[in-house]
């Protein structure tokens, strides 16, 4: 399928339907091909663990966040301590 930038704005559901049918969509800008949208076929055999994510544990070495509840309390309090 070929689609112009205007088609992306006005007929995005048709573009998404083509992608759902495993069809690539060529994006045209002023009559010239600019990009190709193609479907992603992700086959996951087993659910991934959150510990497998690269960001997991990235702040584990910070000493100011040892007590998470106190850290959040400090973040949420105002600038001036009201009595």
mmCIF file of the N, C-alpha and C atoms, coordinates in Angstrom:
data_MODEL
# 
_entry.id   MODEL 
# 
loop_
_atom_site.group_PDB 
_atom_site.id 
_atom_site.type_symbol 
_atom_site.label_atom_id 
_atom_site.label_alt_id 
_atom_site.label_comp_id 
_atom_site.label_asym_id 
_atom_site.label_entity_id 
_atom_site.label_seq_id 
_atom_site.pdbx_PDB_ins_code 
_atom_site.Cartn_x 
_atom_site.Cartn_y 
_atom_site.Cartn_z 
_atom_site.occupancy 
_atom_site.B_iso_or_equiv 
_atom_site.pdbx_formal_charge 
_atom_site.auth_seq_id 
_atom_site.auth_comp_id 
_atom_site.auth_asym_id 
_atom_site.auth_atom_id 
_atom_site.pdbx_PDB_model_num 
ATOM 1   N N  . UNK A 1 1  ? 0.850  -1.171  0.000  1.00 0.00 ? 1  UNK A N  1 
ATOM 2   C CA . UNK A 1 1  ? 0.000  0.000   0.000  1.00 0.00 ? 1  UNK A CA 1 
ATOM 3   C C  . UNK A 1 1  ? 0.892  1.229   0.000  1.00 0.00 ? 1  UNK A C  1 
ATOM 4   N N  . UNK A 1 2  ? 0.447  2.252   -0.674 1.00 0.00 ? 2  UNK A N  1 
ATOM 5   C CA . UNK A 1 2  ? 1.136  3.538   -0.656 1.00 0.00 ? 2  UNK A CA 1 
ATOM 6   C C  . UNK A 1 2  ? 0.202  4.557   -0.005 1.00 0.00 ? 2  UNK A C  1 
ATOM 7   N N  . UNK A 1 3  ? 0.762  5.399   0.841  1.00 0.00 ? 3  UNK A N  1 
ATOM 8   C CA . UNK A 1 3  ? -0.032 6.398   1.549  1.00 0.00 ? 3  UNK A CA 1 
ATOM 9   C C  . UNK A 1 3  ? 0.739  7.699   1.615  1.00 0.00 ? 3  UNK A C  1 
ATOM 10  N N  . UNK A 1 4  ? 0.030  8.800   1.414  1.00 0.00 ? 4  UNK A N  1 
ATOM 11  C CA . UNK A 1 4  ? 0.649  10.113  1.535  1.00 0.00 ? 4  UNK A CA 1 
ATOM 12  C C  . UNK A 1 4  ? 0.591  10.555  2.988  1.00 0.00 ? 4  UNK A C  1 
ATOM 13  N N  . UNK A 1 5  ? 1.259  11.652  3.293  1.00 0.00 ? 5  UNK A N  1 
ATOM 14  C CA . UNK A 1 5  ? 1.217  12.199  4.644  1.00 0.00 ? 5  UNK A CA 1 
ATOM 15  C C  . UNK A 1 5  ? -0.214 12.587  4.997  1.00 0.00 ? 5  UNK A C  1 
ATOM 16  N N  . UNK A 1 6  ? -0.954 13.087  4.026  1.00 0.00 ? 6  UNK A N  1 
ATOM 17  C CA . UNK A 1 6  ? -2.356 13.437  4.254  1.00 0.00 ? 6  UNK A CA 1 
ATOM 18  C C  . UNK A 1 6  ? -3.176 12.188  4.573  1.00 0.00 ? 6  UNK A C  1 
ATOM 19  N N  . UNK A 1 7  ? -2.871 11.072  3.916  1.00 0.00 ? 7  UNK A N  1 
ATOM 20  C CA . UNK A 1 7  ? -3.554 9.814   4.231  1.00 0.00 ? 7  UNK A CA 1 
ATOM 21  C C  . UNK A 1 7  ? -3.277 9.391   5.672  1.00 0.00 ? 7  UNK A C  1 
ATOM 22  N N  . UNK A 1 8  ? -2.065 9.618   6.123  1.00 0.00 ? 8  UNK A N  1 
ATOM 23  C CA . UNK A 1 8  ? -1.740 9.271   7.514  1.00 0.00 ? 8  UNK A CA 1 
ATOM 24  C C  . UNK A 1 8  ? -2.592 10.073  8.483  1.00 0.00 ? 8  UNK A C  1 
ATOM 25  N N  . UNK A 1 9  ? -2.849 11.305  8.153  1.00 0.00 ? 9  UNK A N  1 
ATOM 26  C CA . UNK A 1 9  ? -3.658 12.149  9.026  1.00 0.00 ? 9  UNK A CA 1 
ATOM 27  C C  . UNK A 1 9  ? -5.133 11.784  8.970  1.00 0.00 ? 9  UNK A C  1 
ATOM 28  N N  . UNK A 1 10 ? -5.637 11.561  7.774  1.00 0.00 ? 10 UNK A N  1 
ATOM 29  C CA . UNK A 1 10 ? -7.082 11.405  7.614  1.00 0.00 ? 10 UNK A CA 1 
ATOM 30  C C  . UNK A 1 10 ? -7.555 9.965   7.568  1.00 0.00 ? 10 UNK A C  1 
ATOM 31  N N  . UNK A 1 11 ? -6.702 9.032   7.156  1.00 0.00 ? 11 UNK A N  1 
ATOM 32  C CA . UNK A 1 11 ? -7.121 7.643   6.995  1.00 0.00 ? 11 UNK A CA 1 
ATOM 33  C C  . UNK A 1 11 ? -6.180 6.690   7.722  1.00 0.00 ? 11 UNK A C  1 
ATOM 34  N N  . UNK A 1 12 ? -5.804 7.057   8.937  1.00 0.00 ? 12 UNK A N  1 
ATOM 35  C CA . UNK A 1 12 ? -4.879 6.228   9.691  1.00 0.00 ? 12 UNK A CA 1 
ATOM 36  C C  . UNK A 1 12 ? -5.458 4.844   9.973  1.00 0.00 ? 12 UNK A C  1 
ATOM 37  N N  . UNK A 1 13 ? -6.775 4.739   10.112 1.00 0.00 ? 13 UNK A N  1 
ATOM 38  C CA . UNK A 1 13 ? -7.365 3.424   10.370 1.00 0.00 ? 13 UNK A CA 1 
ATOM 39  C C  . UNK A 1 13 ? -7.152 2.492   9.186  1.00 0.00 ? 13 UNK A C  1 
ATOM 40  N N  . UNK A 1 14 ? -7.198 3.009   7.952  1.00 0.00 ? 14 UNK A N  1 
ATOM 41  C CA . UNK A 1 14 ? -6.931 2.184   6.776  1.00 0.00 ? 14 UNK A CA 1 
ATOM 42  C C  . UNK A 1 14 ? -5.464 1.741   6.735  1.00 0.00 ? 14 UNK A C  1 
ATOM 43  N N  . UNK A 1 15 ? -4.581 2.641   7.118  1.00 0.00 ? 15 UNK A N  1 
ATOM 44  C CA . UNK A 1 15 ? -3.157 2.303   7.156  1.00 0.00 ? 15 UNK A CA 1 
ATOM 45  C C  . UNK A 1 15 ? -2.906 1.224   8.202  1.00 0.00 ? 15 UNK A C  1 
ATOM 46  N N  . UNK A 1 16 ? -3.508 1.372   9.386  1.00 0.00 ? 16 UNK A N  1 
ATOM 47  C CA . UNK A 1 16 ? -3.333 0.383   10.442 1.00 0.00 ? 16 UNK A CA 1 
ATOM 48  C C  . UNK A 1 16 ? -3.950 -0.960  10.052 1.00 0.00 ? 16 UNK A C  1 
ATOM 49  N N  . UNK A 1 17 ? -5.051 -0.932  9.330  1.00 0.00 ? 17 UNK A N  1 
ATOM 50  C CA . UNK A 1 17 ? -5.683 -2.172  8.872  1.00 0.00 ? 17 UNK A CA 1 
ATOM 51  C C  . UNK A 1 17 ? -4.751 -2.908  7.903  1.00 0.00 ? 17 UNK A C  1 
ATOM 52  N N  . UNK A 1 18 ? -4.079 -2.164  7.027  1.00 0.00 ? 18 UNK A N  1 
ATOM 53  C CA . UNK A 1 18 ? -3.127 -2.781  6.101  1.00 0.00 ? 18 UNK A CA 1 
ATOM 54  C C  . UNK A 1 18 ? -1.962 -3.401  6.866  1.00 0.00 ? 18 UNK A C  1 
ATOM 55  N N  . UNK A 1 19 ? -1.486 -2.716  7.891  1.00 0.00 ? 19 UNK A N  1 
ATOM 56  C CA . UNK A 1 19 ? -0.392 -3.256  8.705  1.00 0.00 ? 19 UNK A CA 1 
ATOM 57  C C  . UNK A 1 19 ? -0.858 -4.492  9.466  1.00 0.00 ? 19 UNK A C  1 
ATOM 58  N N  . UNK A 1 20 ? -2.109 -4.485  9.939  1.00 0.00 ? 20 UNK A N  1 
ATOM 59  C CA . UNK A 1 20 ? -2.658 -5.665  10.616 1.00 0.00 ? 20 UNK A CA 1 
ATOM 60  C C  . UNK A 1 20 ? -2.719 -6.876  9.697  1.00 0.00 ? 20 UNK A C  1 
ATOM 61  N N  . UNK A 1 21 ? -2.836 -6.639  8.399  1.00 0.00 ? 21 UNK A N  1 
ATOM 62  C CA . UNK A 1 21 ? -2.867 -7.724  7.420  1.00 0.00 ? 21 UNK A CA 1 
ATOM 63  C C  . UNK A 1 21 ? -1.472 -8.050  6.892  1.00 0.00 ? 21 UNK A C  1 
ATOM 64  N N  . UNK A 1 22 ? -0.449 -7.678  7.656  1.00 0.00 ? 22 UNK A N  1 
ATOM 65  C CA . UNK A 1 22 ? 0.961  -7.932  7.331  1.00 0.00 ? 22 UNK A CA 1 
ATOM 66  C C  . UNK A 1 22 ? 1.379  -7.328  5.996  1.00 0.00 ? 22 UNK A C  1 
ATOM 67  N N  . UNK A 1 23 ? 0.873  -6.170  5.706  1.00 0.00 ? 23 UNK A N  1 
ATOM 68  C CA . UNK A 1 23 ? 1.222  -5.464  4.478  1.00 0.00 ? 23 UNK A CA 1 
ATOM 69  C C  . UNK A 1 23 ? 2.098  -4.264  4.835  1.00 0.00 ? 23 UNK A C  1 
ATOM 70  N N  . UNK A 1 24 ? 3.138  -4.038  4.070  1.00 0.00 ? 24 UNK A N  1 
ATOM 71  C CA . UNK A 1 24 ? 3.984  -2.861  4.280  1.00 0.00 ? 24 UNK A CA 1 
ATOM 72  C C  . UNK A 1 24 ? 3.327  -1.648  3.638  1.00 0.00 ? 24 UNK A C  1 
ATOM 73  N N  . UNK A 1 25 ? 3.526  -0.490  4.266  1.00 0.00 ? 25 UNK A N  1 
ATOM 74  C CA . UNK A 1 25 ? 2.945  0.756   3.770  1.00 0.00 ? 25 UNK A CA 1 
ATOM 75  C C  . UNK A 1 25 ? 4.088  1.704   3.430  1.00 0.00 ? 25 UNK A C  1 
ATOM 76  N N  . UNK A 1 26 ? 4.125  2.161   2.198  1.00 0.00 ? 26 UNK A N  1 
ATOM 77  C CA . UNK A 1 26 ? 5.132  3.119   1.756  1.00 0.00 ? 26 UNK A CA 1 
ATOM 78  C C  . UNK A 1 26 ? 4.569  4.519   1.932  1.00 0.00 ? 26 UNK A C  1 
ATOM 79  N N  . UNK A 1 27 ? 5.309  5.366   2.653  1.00 0.00 ? 27 UNK A N  1 
ATOM 80  C CA . UNK A 1 27 ? 4.883  6.731   2.923  1.00 0.00 ? 27 UNK A CA 1 
ATOM 81  C C  . UNK A 1 27 ? 5.456  7.639   1.834  1.00 0.00 ? 27 UNK A C  1 
ATOM 82  N N  . UNK A 1 28 ? 4.578  8.421   1.213  1.00 0.00 ? 28 UNK A N  1 
ATOM 83  C CA . UNK A 1 28 ? 4.981  9.353   0.163  1.00 0.00 ? 28 UNK A CA 1 
ATOM 84  C C  . UNK A 1 28 ? 4.875  10.785  0.687  1.00 0.00 ? 28 UNK A C  1 
ATOM 85  N N  . UNK A 1 29 ? 5.879  11.591  0.365  1.00 0.00 ? 29 UNK A N  1 
ATOM 86  C CA . UNK A 1 29 ? 5.862  13.006  0.698  1.00 0.00 ? 29 UNK A CA 1 
ATOM 87  C C  . UNK A 1 29 ? 6.167  13.776  -0.575 1.00 0.00 ? 29 UNK A C  1 
ATOM 88  N N  . UNK A 1 30 ? 5.188  14.518  -1.036 1.00 0.00 ? 30 UNK A N  1 
ATOM 89  C CA . UNK A 1 30 ? 5.283  15.259  -2.296 1.00 0.00 ? 30 UNK A CA 1 
ATOM 90  C C  . UNK A 1 30 ? 5.627  14.338  -3.472 1.00 0.00 ? 30 UNK A C  1 
ATOM 91  N N  . UNK A 1 31 ? 5.034  13.153  -3.446 1.00 0.00 ? 31 UNK A N  1 
ATOM 92  C CA . UNK A 1 31 ? 5.201  12.203  -4.536 1.00 0.00 ? 31 UNK A CA 1 
ATOM 93  C C  . UNK A 1 31 ? 6.449  11.350  -4.477 1.00 0.00 ? 31 UNK A C  1 
ATOM 94  N N  . UNK A 1 32 ? 7.308  11.579  -3.484 1.00 0.00 ? 32 UNK A N  1 
ATOM 95  C CA . UNK A 1 32 ? 8.541  10.801  -3.362 1.00 0.00 ? 32 UNK A CA 1 
ATOM 96  C C  . UNK A 1 32 ? 8.444  9.880   -2.153 1.00 0.00 ? 32 UNK A C  1 
ATOM 97  N N  . UNK A 1 33 ? 8.986  8.691   -2.296 1.00 0.00 ? 33 UNK A N  1 
ATOM 98  C CA . UNK A 1 33 ? 8.982  7.732   -1.198 1.00 0.00 ? 33 UNK A CA 1 
ATOM 99  C C  . UNK A 1 33 ? 9.919  8.213   -0.094 1.00 0.00 ? 33 UNK A C  1 
ATOM 100 N N  . UNK A 1 34 ? 9.389  8.266   1.135  1.00 0.00 ? 34 UNK A N  1 
ATOM 101 C CA . UNK A 1 34 ? 10.186 8.740   2.272  1.00 0.00 ? 34 UNK A CA 1 
ATOM 102 C C  . UNK A 1 34 ? 10.445 7.650   3.298  1.00 0.00 ? 34 UNK A C  1 
ATOM 103 N N  . UNK A 1 35 ? 9.472  6.745   3.486  1.00 0.00 ? 35 UNK A N  1 
ATOM 104 C CA . UNK A 1 35 ? 9.631  5.734   4.531  1.00 0.00 ? 35 UNK A CA 1 
ATOM 105 C C  . UNK A 1 35 ? 8.752  4.537   4.212  1.00 0.00 ? 35 UNK A C  1 
ATOM 106 N N  . UNK A 1 36 ? 9.029  3.459   4.919  1.00 0.00 ? 36 UNK A N  1 
ATOM 107 C CA . UNK A 1 36 ? 8.213  2.258   4.798  1.00 0.00 ? 36 UNK A CA 1 
ATOM 108 C C  . UNK A 1 36 ? 7.826  1.818   6.199  1.00 0.00 ? 36 UNK A C  1 
ATOM 109 N N  . UNK A 1 37 ? 6.532  1.675   6.414  1.00 0.00 ? 37 UNK A N  1 
ATOM 110 C CA . UNK A 1 37 ? 6.019  1.127   7.674  1.00 0.00 ? 37 UNK A CA 1 
ATOM 111 C C  . UNK A 1 37 ? 5.765  -0.350  7.442  1.00 0.00 ? 37 UNK A C  1 
ATOM 112 N N  . UNK A 1 38 ? 6.316  -1.172  8.296  1.00 0.00 ? 38 UNK A N  1 
ATOM 113 C CA . UNK A 1 38 ? 6.095  -2.604  8.153  1.00 0.00 ? 38 UNK A CA 1 
ATOM 114 C C  . UNK A 1 38 ? 5.686  -3.183  9.499  1.00 0.00 ? 38 UNK A C  1 
ATOM 115 N N  . UNK A 1 39 ? 4.901  -4.236  9.499  1.00 0.00 ? 39 UNK A N  1 
ATOM 116 C CA . UNK A 1 39 ? 4.423  -4.818  10.754 1.00 0.00 ? 39 UNK A CA 1 
ATOM 117 C C  . UNK A 1 39 ? 5.549  -5.497  11.524 1.00 0.00 ? 39 UNK A C  1 
ATOM 118 N N  . UNK A 1 40 ? 5.397  -5.503  12.832 1.00 0.00 ? 40 UNK A N  1 
ATOM 119 C CA . UNK A 1 40 ? 6.340  -6.194  13.710 1.00 0.00 ? 40 UNK A CA 1 
ATOM 120 C C  . UNK A 1 40 ? 5.699  -7.510  14.102 1.00 0.00 ? 40 UNK A C  1 
ATOM 121 N N  . UNK A 1 41 ? 6.401  -8.564  13.908 1.00 0.00 ? 41 UNK A N  1 
ATOM 122 C CA . UNK A 1 41 ? 5.907  -9.882  14.308 1.00 0.00 ? 41 UNK A CA 1 
ATOM 123 C C  . UNK A 1 41 ? 6.702  -10.346 15.511 1.00 0.00 ? 41 UNK A C  1 
ATOM 124 N N  . UNK A 1 42 ? 6.154  -10.089 16.684 1.00 0.00 ? 42 UNK A N  1 
ATOM 125 C CA . UNK A 1 42 ? 6.831  -10.449 17.922 1.00 0.00 ? 42 UNK A CA 1 
ATOM 126 C C  . UNK A 1 42 ? 6.280  -11.789 18.397 1.00 0.00 ? 42 UNK A C  1 
ATOM 127 N N  . UNK A 1 43 ? 7.148  -12.755 18.508 1.00 0.00 ? 43 UNK A N  1 
ATOM 128 C CA . UNK A 1 43 ? 6.777  -14.073 19.004 1.00 0.00 ? 43 UNK A CA 1 
ATOM 129 C C  . UNK A 1 43 ? 7.446  -14.254 20.366 1.00 0.00 ? 43 UNK A C  1 
ATOM 130 N N  . UNK A 1 44 ? 6.667  -14.152 21.414 1.00 0.00 ? 44 UNK A N  1 
ATOM 131 C CA . UNK A 1 44 ? 7.205  -14.353 22.762 1.00 0.00 ? 44 UNK A CA 1 
ATOM 132 C C  . UNK A 1 44 ? 6.714  -15.693 23.274 1.00 0.00 ? 44 UNK A C  1 
ATOM 133 N N  . UNK A 1 45 ? 7.656  -16.564 23.531 1.00 0.00 ? 45 UNK A N  1 
ATOM 134 C CA . UNK A 1 45 ? 7.286  -17.896 23.993 1.00 0.00 ? 45 UNK A CA 1 
ATOM 135 C C  . UNK A 1 45 ? 6.983  -17.904 25.487 1.00 0.00 ? 45 UNK A C  1 
ATOM 136 N N  . UNK A 1 46 ? 7.676  -17.072 26.248 1.00 0.00 ? 46 UNK A N  1 
ATOM 137 C CA . UNK A 1 46 ? 7.433  -17.023 27.685 1.00 0.00 ? 46 UNK A CA 1 
ATOM 138 C C  . UNK A 1 46 ? 7.464  -15.572 28.143 1.00 0.00 ? 46 UNK A C  1 
ATOM 139 N N  . UNK A 1 47 ? 6.707  -15.243 29.176 1.00 0.00 ? 47 UNK A N  1 
ATOM 140 C CA . UNK A 1 47 ? 6.728  -13.857 29.664 1.00 0.00 ? 47 UNK A CA 1 
ATOM 141 C C  . UNK A 1 47 ? 8.092  -13.509 30.254 1.00 0.00 ? 47 UNK A C  1 
ATOM 142 N N  . UNK A 1 48 ? 8.511  -12.281 29.994 1.00 0.00 ? 48 UNK A N  1 
ATOM 143 C CA . UNK A 1 48 ? 9.810  -11.829 30.501 1.00 0.00 ? 48 UNK A CA 1 
ATOM 144 C C  . UNK A 1 48 ? 9.687  -11.347 31.929 1.00 0.00 ? 48 UNK A C  1 
ATOM 145 N N  . UNK A 1 49 ? 10.727 -11.530 32.669 1.00 0.00 ? 49 UNK A N  1 
ATOM 146 C CA . UNK A 1 49 ? 10.781 -11.056 34.046 1.00 0.00 ? 49 UNK A CA 1 
ATOM 147 C C  . UNK A 1 49 ? 11.181 -9.579  34.057 1.00 0.00 ? 49 UNK A C  1 
ATOM 148 N N  . UNK A 1 50 ? 10.691 -8.838  35.044 1.00 0.00 ? 50 UNK A N  1 
ATOM 149 C CA . UNK A 1 50 ? 11.054 -7.426  35.160 1.00 0.00 ? 50 UNK A CA 1 
ATOM 150 C C  . UNK A 1 50 ? 12.551 -7.280  35.456 1.00 0.00 ? 50 UNK A C  1 
ATOM 151 N N  . UNK A 1 51 ? 13.131 -8.269  36.078 1.00 0.00 ? 51 UNK A N  1 
ATOM 152 C CA . UNK A 1 51 ? 14.562 -8.220  36.392 1.00 0.00 ? 51 UNK A CA 1 
ATOM 153 C C  . UNK A 1 51 ? 15.426 -8.306  35.138 1.00 0.00 ? 51 UNK A C  1 
ATOM 154 N N  . UNK A 1 52 ? 14.853 -8.740  34.023 1.00 0.00 ? 52 UNK A N  1 
ATOM 155 C CA . UNK A 1 52 ? 15.601 -8.813  32.773 1.00 0.00 ? 52 UNK A CA 1 
ATOM 156 C C  . UNK A 1 52 ? 15.720 -7.466  32.083 1.00 0.00 ? 52 UNK A C  1 
ATOM 157 N N  . UNK A 1 53 ? 14.937 -6.486  32.520 1.00 0.00 ? 53 UNK A N  1 
ATOM 158 C CA . UNK A 1 53 ? 14.975 -5.170  31.889 1.00 0.00 ? 53 UNK A CA 1 
ATOM 159 C C  . UNK A 1 53 ? 16.282 -4.469  32.246 1.00 0.00 ? 53 UNK A C  1 
ATOM 160 N N  . UNK A 1 54 ? 16.921 -3.777  31.293 1.00 0.00 ? 54 UNK A N  1 
ATOM 161 C CA . UNK A 1 54 ? 18.213 -3.131  31.569 1.00 0.00 ? 54 UNK A CA 1 
ATOM 162 C C  . UNK A 1 54 ? 18.158 -2.058  32.643 1.00 0.00 ? 54 UNK A C  1 
ATOM 163 N N  . UNK A 1 55 ? 16.999 -1.441  32.870 1.00 0.00 ? 55 UNK A N  1 
ATOM 164 C CA . UNK A 1 55 ? 16.905 -0.380  33.865 1.00 0.00 ? 55 UNK A CA 1 
ATOM 165 C C  . UNK A 1 55 ? 16.694 -0.917  35.276 1.00 0.00 ? 55 UNK A C  1 
ATOM 166 N N  . UNK A 1 56 ? 16.453 -2.202  35.425 1.00 0.00 ? 56 UNK A N  1 
ATOM 167 C CA . UNK A 1 56 ? 16.199 -2.782  36.739 1.00 0.00 ? 56 UNK A CA 1 
ATOM 168 C C  . UNK A 1 56 ? 17.443 -2.674  37.613 1.00 0.00 ? 56 UNK A C  1 
ATOM 169 N N  . UNK A 1 57 ? 17.287 -2.058  38.764 1.00 0.00 ? 57 UNK A N  1 
ATOM 170 C CA . UNK A 1 57 ? 18.384 -1.944  39.716 1.00 0.00 ? 57 UNK A CA 1 
ATOM 171 C C  . UNK A 1 57 ? 19.406 -0.876  39.386 1.00 0.00 ? 57 UNK A C  1 
ATOM 172 N N  . UNK A 1 58 ? 19.068 0.079   38.524 1.00 0.00 ? 58 UNK A N  1 
ATOM 173 C CA . UNK A 1 58 ? 20.073 1.059   38.119 1.00 0.00 ? 58 UNK A CA 1 
ATOM 174 C C  . UNK A 1 58 ? 20.407 2.043   39.242 1.00 0.00 ? 58 UNK A C  1 
ATOM 175 N N  . UNK A 1 59 ? 19.540 2.170   40.245 1.00 0.00 ? 59 UNK A N  1 
ATOM 176 C CA . UNK A 1 59 ? 19.841 3.044   41.374 1.00 0.00 ? 59 UNK A CA 1 
ATOM 177 C C  . UNK A 1 59 ? 20.132 2.248   42.642 1.00 0.00 ? 59 UNK A C  1 
ATOM 178 N N  . UNK A 1 60 ? 20.473 1.017   42.523 1.00 0.00 ? 60 UNK A N  1 
ATOM 179 C CA . UNK A 1 60 ? 20.678 0.179   43.708 1.00 0.00 ? 60 UNK A CA 1 
ATOM 180 C C  . UNK A 1 60 ? 21.876 0.619   44.542 1.00 0.00 ? 60 UNK A C  1 
ATOM 181 N N  . UNK A 1 61 ? 22.806 1.342   43.955 1.00 0.00 ? 61 UNK A N  1 
ATOM 182 C CA . UNK A 1 61 ? 23.999 1.767   44.690 1.00 0.00 ? 61 UNK A CA 1 
ATOM 183 C C  . UNK A 1 61 ? 23.850 3.145   45.332 1.00 0.00 ? 61 UNK A C  1 
ATOM 184 N N  . UNK A 1 62 ? 22.692 3.795   45.171 1.00 0.00 ? 62 UNK A N  1 
ATOM 185 C CA . UNK A 1 62 ? 22.498 5.126   45.761 1.00 0.00 ? 62 UNK A CA 1 
ATOM 186 C C  . UNK A 1 62 ? 22.155 5.002   47.243 1.00 0.00 ? 62 UNK A C  1 
ATOM 187 N N  . UNK A 1 63 ? 22.877 5.747   48.070 1.00 0.00 ? 63 UNK A N  1 
ATOM 188 C CA . UNK A 1 63 ? 22.687 5.676   49.525 1.00 0.00 ? 63 UNK A CA 1 
ATOM 189 C C  . UNK A 1 63 ? 21.538 6.557   50.004 1.00 0.00 ? 63 UNK A C  1 
ATOM 190 N N  . UNK A 1 64 ? 21.150 7.605   49.218 1.00 0.00 ? 64 UNK A N  1 
ATOM 191 C CA . UNK A 1 64 ? 20.089 8.502   49.668 1.00 0.00 ? 64 UNK A CA 1 
ATOM 192 C C  . UNK A 1 64 ? 18.694 7.912   49.452 1.00 0.00 ? 64 UNK A C  1 
ATOM 193 N N  . UNK A 1 65 ? 18.602 6.759   48.814 1.00 0.00 ? 65 UNK A N  1 
ATOM 194 C CA . UNK A 1 65 ? 17.296 6.150   48.556 1.00 0.00 ? 65 UNK A CA 1 
ATOM 195 C C  . UNK A 1 65 ? 17.174 4.806   49.275 1.00 0.00 ? 65 UNK A C  1 
ATOM 196 N N  . UNK A 1 66 ? 17.946 4.594   50.328 1.00 0.00 ? 66 UNK A N  1 
ATOM 197 C CA . UNK A 1 66 ? 17.854 3.332   51.055 1.00 0.00 ? 66 UNK A CA 1 
ATOM 198 C C  . UNK A 1 66 ? 16.475 3.149   51.669 1.00 0.00 ? 66 UNK A C  1 
ATOM 199 N N  . UNK A 1 67 ? 15.905 4.233   52.239 1.00 0.00 ? 67 UNK A N  1 
ATOM 200 C CA . UNK A 1 67 ? 14.543 4.189   52.758 1.00 0.00 ? 67 UNK A CA 1 
ATOM 201 C C  . UNK A 1 67 ? 13.646 4.896   51.735 1.00 0.00 ? 67 UNK A C  1 
ATOM 202 N N  . UNK A 1 68 ? 12.962 4.113   50.940 1.00 0.00 ? 68 UNK A N  1 
ATOM 203 C CA . UNK A 1 68 ? 12.174 4.651   49.836 1.00 0.00 ? 68 UNK A CA 1 
ATOM 204 C C  . UNK A 1 68 ? 11.055 5.550   50.340 1.00 0.00 ? 68 UNK A C  1 
ATOM 205 N N  . UNK A 1 69 ? 10.383 5.145   51.420 1.00 0.00 ? 69 UNK A N  1 
ATOM 206 C CA . UNK A 1 69 ? 9.260  5.925   51.943 1.00 0.00 ? 69 UNK A CA 1 
ATOM 207 C C  . UNK A 1 69 ? 9.716  7.304   52.423 1.00 0.00 ? 69 UNK A C  1 
ATOM 208 N N  . UNK A 1 70 ? 10.850 7.373   53.091 1.00 0.00 ? 70 UNK A N  1 
ATOM 209 C CA . UNK A 1 70 ? 11.382 8.653   53.548 1.00 0.00 ? 70 UNK A CA 1 
ATOM 210 C C  . UNK A 1 70 ? 11.810 9.513   52.355 1.00 0.00 ? 70 UNK A C  1 
ATOM 211 N N  . UNK A 1 71 ? 12.368 8.908   51.347 1.00 0.00 ? 71 UNK A N  1 
ATOM 212 C CA . UNK A 1 71 ? 12.790 9.640   50.150 1.00 0.00 ? 71 UNK A CA 1 
ATOM 213 C C  . UNK A 1 71 ? 11.579 10.272  49.451 1.00 0.00 ? 71 UNK A C  1 
ATOM 214 N N  . UNK A 1 72 ? 10.500 9.520   49.291 1.00 0.00 ? 72 UNK A N  1 
ATOM 215 C CA . UNK A 1 72 ? 9.283  10.039  48.670 1.00 0.00 ? 72 UNK A CA 1 
ATOM 216 C C  . UNK A 1 72 ? 8.664  11.127  49.539 1.00 0.00 ? 72 UNK A C  1 
ATOM 217 N N  . UNK A 1 73 ? 8.683  10.943  50.853 1.00 0.00 ? 73 UNK A N  1 
ATOM 218 C CA . UNK A 1 73 ? 8.150  11.955  51.769 1.00 0.00 ? 73 UNK A CA 1 
ATOM 219 C C  . UNK A 1 73 ? 8.909  13.270  51.616 1.00 0.00 ? 73 UNK A C  1 
ATOM 220 N N  . UNK A 1 74 ? 10.239 13.196  51.485 1.00 0.00 ? 74 UNK A N  1 
ATOM 221 C CA . UNK A 1 74 ? 11.051 14.399  51.282 1.00 0.00 ? 74 UNK A CA 1 
ATOM 222 C C  . UNK A 1 74 ? 10.723 15.056  49.949 1.00 0.00 ? 74 UNK A C  1 
ATOM 223 N N  . UNK A 1 75 ? 10.489 14.260  48.911 1.00 0.00 ? 75 UNK A N  1 
ATOM 224 C CA . UNK A 1 75 ? 10.153 14.811  47.608 1.00 0.00 ? 75 UNK A CA 1 
ATOM 225 C C  . UNK A 1 75 ? 8.819  15.528  47.622 1.00 0.00 ? 75 UNK A C  1 
ATOM 226 N N  . UNK A 1 76 ? 7.854  15.006  48.353 1.00 0.00 ? 76 UNK A N  1 
ATOM 227 C CA . UNK A 1 76 ? 6.498  15.549  48.323 1.00 0.00 ? 76 UNK A CA 1 
ATOM 228 C C  . UNK A 1 76 ? 6.263  16.705  49.274 1.00 0.00 ? 76 UNK A C  1 
ATOM 229 N N  . UNK A 1 77 ? 7.130  16.911  50.234 1.00 0.00 ? 77 UNK A N  1 
ATOM 230 C CA . UNK A 1 77 ? 6.897  18.004  51.166 1.00 0.00 ? 77 UNK A CA 1 
ATOM 231 C C  . UNK A 1 77 ? 7.157  19.336  50.461 1.00 0.00 ? 77 UNK A C  1 
ATOM 232 N N  . UNK A 1 78 ? 6.556  20.377  51.002 1.00 0.00 ? 78 UNK A N  1 
ATOM 233 C CA . UNK A 1 78 ? 6.714  21.700  50.418 1.00 0.00 ? 78 UNK A CA 1 
ATOM 234 C C  . UNK A 1 78 ? 8.089  22.285  50.649 1.00 0.00 ? 78 UNK A C  1 
ATOM 235 N N  . UNK A 1 79 ? 8.297  23.454  50.087 1.00 0.00 ? 79 UNK A N  1 
ATOM 236 C CA . UNK A 1 79 ? 9.594  24.118  50.269 1.00 0.00 ? 79 UNK A CA 1 
ATOM 237 C C  . UNK A 1 79 ? 9.764  24.685  51.670 1.00 0.00 ? 79 UNK A C  1 
ATOM 238 N N  . UNK A 1 80 ? 8.659  25.118  52.242 1.00 0.00 ? 80 UNK A N  1 
ATOM 239 C CA . UNK A 1 80 ? 8.683  25.698  53.566 1.00 0.00 ? 80 UNK A CA 1 
ATOM 240 C C  . UNK A 1 80 ? 7.956  24.757  54.518 1.00 0.00 ? 80 UNK A C  1 
ATOM 241 N N  . UNK A 1 81 ? 8.579  24.446  55.641 1.00 0.00 ? 81 UNK A N  1 
ATOM 242 C CA . UNK A 1 81 ? 7.934  23.575  56.627 1.00 0.00 ? 81 UNK A CA 1 
ATOM 243 C C  . UNK A 1 81 ? 6.882  24.370  57.371 1.00 0.00 ? 81 UNK A C  1 
ATOM 244 N N  . UNK A 1 82 ? 5.621  24.033  57.161 1.00 0.00 ? 82 UNK A N  1 
ATOM 245 C CA . UNK A 1 82 ? 4.514  24.698  57.812 1.00 0.00 ? 82 UNK A CA 1 
ATOM 246 C C  . UNK A 1 82 ? 4.191  23.946  59.101 1.00 0.00 ? 82 UNK A C  1 
ATOM 247 N N  . UNK A 1 83 ? 4.073  24.695  60.210 1.00 0.00 ? 83 UNK A N  1 
ATOM 248 C CA . UNK A 1 83 ? 3.813  24.066  61.511 1.00 0.00 ? 83 UNK A CA 1 
ATOM 249 C C  . UNK A 1 83 ? 2.337  23.952  61.755 1.00 0.00 ? 83 UNK A C  1 
# 
